[in-house]
Amino acid sequence: MSEKLKKVECDPKCGFMVRSHDEKEIVDITTAHAKKSHNMTVTEADVKKMMKDA
């Protein structure tokens, strides 16, 4: 588990945002969101590139 709070945000039109201290949790939630809401497949590496400090 990471010490810093991290976040991933989708396009503002979508409004999706996830924050967690656990990078794996962010990856899991973001990949599920991309598939369900946007019919996109994103990898763990893709999500880690999108992560920012919250």
DRENGUTOR-342147 format. One record per residue (C-alpha): residue number from 1; residue in one letter; z, y negated, x. Coordinates in steps of 0.5 Angstrom, whole numbers. Each point is the difference from the previous one (the first is absolute). Example, Ala and Ser with C-alpha at 12.3 -4.5 7.8 and 13.67 -1.06 7.14 Angstrom:
BEGIN
<rec 1, "A", <16, 9, 25>> <rec 2, "S", <-2, -7, 2>> 
***
This chain:
BEGIN
<rec 1, "M", <0, 0, 0>> <rec 2, "S", <-2, -7, 3>> <rec 3, "E", <5, -5, 0>> <rec 4, "K", <-4, -6, -2>> <rec 5, "L", <-2, -1, -7>> <rec 6, "K", <-8, 1, -1>> <rec 7, "K", <-5, -1, -5>> <rec 8, "V", <-7, 1, -3>> <rec 9, "E", <-3, -4, -5>> <rec 10, "C", <-7, 1, -3>> <rec 11, "D", <-5, -5, -3>> <rec 12, "P", <4, -6, -4>> <rec 13, "K", <-4, 2, -6>> <rec 14, "C", <3, 7, 0>> <rec 15, "G", <7, -2, 2>> <rec 16, "F", <2, 6, 3>> <rec 17, "M", <6, -1, 5>> <rec 18, "V", <4, 5, 4>> <rec 19, "R", <6, -1, 4>> <rec 20, "S", <4, 5, 4>> <rec 21, "H", <4, 1, 6>> <rec 22, "D", <-3, 7, 0>> <rec 23, "E", <-8, 0, 3>> <rec 24, "K", <-1, 7, -3>> <rec 25, "E", <2, -2, -7>> <rec 26, "I", <-5, -7, 1>> <rec 27, "V", <-5, 5, 2>> <rec 28, "D", <1, 5, -6>> <rec 29, "I", <0, -5, -5>> <rec 30, "T", <-6, -5, 2>> <rec 31, "T", <-4, 6, 1>> <rec 32, "A", <1, 3, -7>> <rec 33, "H", <-1, -7, -3>> <rec 34, "A", <-7, -1, 4>> <rec 35, "K", <-2, 7, -3>> <rec 36, "K", <3, -1, -7>> <rec 37, "S", <-2, -8, -1>> <rec 38, "H", <-6, -1, 4>> <rec 39, "N", <-3, 7, 1>> <rec 40, "M", <1, -1, 8>> <rec 41, "T", <2, 5, 5>> <rec 42, "V", <4, -4, 6>> <rec 43, "T", <3, 4, 6>> <rec 44, "E", <7, -1, 3>> <rec 45, "A", <-3, -4, 5>> <rec 46, "D", <-3, -5, -5>> <rec 47, "V", <6, -1, -3>> <rec 48, "K", <4, -1, 6>> <rec 49, "K", <-5, -6, 2>> <rec 50, "M", <1, -3, -7>> <rec 51, "M", <8, 0, 1>> <rec 52, "K", <3, -6, 2>> <rec 53, "D", <8, -2, 1>> <rec 54, "A", <3, -2, -7>> 
***
